[in-house]
Amino acid sequence: MKKFKLLSAVCTMAIAASLTLTGCGKSDAGHYDLYSMTTDGETMTMKDMEEMYKEMDMEAPEMYIELNEDGTGKLVMGDEDTQEFEWKDGVITADGEDVKYTVEDGKLTMEDDGEKMVFEKAE
């Protein structure tokens, strides 16, 4: 019986250590689709952009940010505009520049130089 208690205690500690190392399973990694953009104080949602493109008989380009588990990622703002970067702890670094971001309620928000982009985590 003592062996089972010891084994149980060891397993419990291993699980606790694993959760601690992974931040209790919380990670910002994932695919986030553009939700809205604010430029010069004017906010446009992705739905607004899709309607605008539709009125021009065009399809809205893909716009998303991808945070990979290995600390790399990419920002895609159309077919020809892709920016690769590194990320960790609320900071995205690209071309030597740091941009802070937050994730709350499934939305990733970046603000820099008066511009704001909000992305929603894809399911």
N, C-alpha and C positions, 0 to 999 in steps of 0.2 A: 504494500500500500504506500509506503514512503517513496518508492521509486516513481509511482504515478504522480504523487504530489510534487516531487522534484521536477519531473518531466513537464507537468502542467505549469509550474512556476517559470521554468526555462522558456517554454513556448510563449507564455504571456509576456515575458520580458522581451523576447525577440520580436513579437508583434508590436509592442509599444515602441521599441527602438526603430522599427521599420516605419511606423507612422510618423515618428518624430523626424526622421530623415527626409521623408517625402512631404512634410508639412501637412500631415493629416490628410493626405490625398488631394490637397488643393494645389492646383497649378494653373498658371495663366495660359499655358500652352493650348493651342487649338486654332480653329479656323473661325474668323470673325468677318461677316459681311458688312459692308458700309451701311450705316443706318442714317446718318446725316452729316452735313458739312456746314460750317459757319465761316464765312469770309466777309470782311468789312461789315460785321454786325448783322448780316443777312444769313438766315439758316434755310437750307434746302434739304428735305428728306430724300431718301432713295426713291420713294414713291413719286415725289415731285420730279426727280430727274428722269425716271422711267416714262412719265407722262410727257415730259418735254421732248425726249427722244422719239416717242411714239408719234407726236405731232409732226415731227420732221421725217416720218417714215423710216426711222432708224431704230436699231436695237441698242438699248443701253449697254455700255461695256461692263465687263466684270470689274468690280471694285471690292477688294478685300485685303485683310491682313492675316498672315499665317505665322503663328509662333510655334516653332518646333521644340520638342522636349530637349533637344541637344543644345538649346541656346541660340540657334540660328532662326532666321525667318525672312519673310518677304512681304512687301507692300505692293499690291497690284492695283493700278488705277487705269485700266484699259489694256488693249492688246500690246501696245508698245511702251508702256510706262511701268516698269518693274524695278523696285529698289530692294536689294538684299541687305540684310543687317544682322546684328547680334543683339541679344536681349537678356536681361536678368533683373530681378528685383525692381520692377517698375521703371526701367530705363531701356530705351532702344538706342543703339549706337550704329550710325551709318556714316561713312566717310569722315570719321573722326568727330562727328557731332552727336551730342546726347539729346534725346527728347524723352521727357518723363511721360508716363502713362499711368492710368489707374484702371482697375477692373472692379466693377460693382454691379450686382444684379445682372450678370451676363453681358454687360456692356463695357467695352474697352474704349477709353477716352484719351485722346492726345490733344494737347494745346501747345501751340508754339507761335510766337510772333503775331498774336491776335487771331490766328486761325485755329479752328477746332474741328476735329474729326471724331465721330462716334461710330463704333463698330459693334454689331450684335453677334454674339457667339452662335454659330450654326449648330444645329442639333444633329 
